[in-house]
Amino acid sequence: MSKKSGNIYSRVVEAWGTESQFDQMTEEMAELIQAISKFRRAKTPEKKTKAYIHLCEEVADVENMINQLRFMLDAALIDKFKVEKLKRTEKRLNKPKDAE
């Protein structure tokens, strides 16, 4: 995380508090879910393009909030879980299909 980003995250917590950030994250994730649904339902190329752009915007919002939460929580612990979960996924991918 850059020094500038850390400063912004710190100011956000100071200005609005942690509870507000948890609420904001919930809202952003709900908006992402809705954007995914709209993208999947889009029928015409024009609607698909518009939905795709909106989906990318919502992904950016959620990523920004994830970075905010990493600042508020224990980023090292989050990273530890990410590594563990990625290893578990890799194991599943390496299993023979008939072993499931």
ZAMARGU-4260 file (C-alpha; in steps of 0.2 Angstrom, whole numbers, plus 5000, padded with zeros to 4 digits):
<rodrens>
0) 5000/5000/5000 | 5007/5017/4995 | 5009/5030/5009 | 4996/5041/5000 | 4983/5027/5000
5) 4987/5023/5019 | 4984/5041/5023 | 4967/5042/5014 | 4962/5026/5022 | 4967/5033/5039
10) 4957/5049/5035 | 4942/5040/5030 | 4942/5030/5047 | 4944/5046/5056 | 4931/5055/5047
15) 4917/5042/5046 | 4922/5028/5058 | 4924/5009/5056 | 4906/5005/5058 | 4902/5016/5043
20) 4916/5008/5033 | 4908/4991/5036 | 4891/4997/5031 | 4899/5004/5015 | 4907/4988/5011
25) 4891/4979/5013 | 4883/4991/5001 | 4897/4990/4988 | 4896/4971/4988 | 4877/4971/4986
30) 4880/4983/4971 | 4892/4971/4964 | 4880/4957/4966 | 4867/4967/4956 | 4879/4972/4943
35) 4884/4953/4940 | 4866/4949/4939 | 4863/4962/4926 | 4878/4958/4916 | 4873/4940/4915
40) 4855/4944/4910 | 4860/4957/4896 | 4854/4951/4880 | 4859/4963/4867 | 4877/4968/4863
45) 4873/4986/4868 | 4866/4981/4885 | 4880/4968/4887 | 4893/4982/4884 | 4884/4994/4896
50) 4882/4981/4909 | 4901/4976/4907 | 4906/4994/4910 | 4895/4995/4926 | 4902/4979/4932
55) 4920/4985/4931 | 4915/5000/4940 | 4907/4990/4954 | 4923/4979/4955 | 4933/4994/4957
60) 4922/5000/4972 | 4923/4983/4980 | 4942/4982/4978 | 4944/5000/4985 | 4934/4994/5000
65) 4944/4978/5002 | 4959/4989/5003 | 4951/5000/5016 | 4947/4985/5026 | 4964/4978/5025
70) 4970/4994/5032 | 4957/4993/5046 | 4960/4975/5050 | 4976/4963/5050 | 4982/4963/5032
75) 4996/4950/5037 | 4982/4938/5043 | 4972/4941/5028 | 4987/4938/5017 | 4990/4922/5027
80) 4972/4916/5023 | 4974/4920/5005 | 4989/4910/5003 | 4981/4895/5012 | 4965/4896/5002
85) 4975/4897/4986 | 4985/4882/4990 | 4969/4873/4994 | 4962/4878/4977 | 4978/4872/4968
90) 4976/4855/4977 | 4958/4853/4971 | 4964/4858/4953 | 4978/4845/4954 | 4966/4830/4960
95) 4961/4818/4946 | 4943/4821/4941 | 4937/4804/4946 | 4944/4806/4964 | 4930/4819/4968
</rodrens>
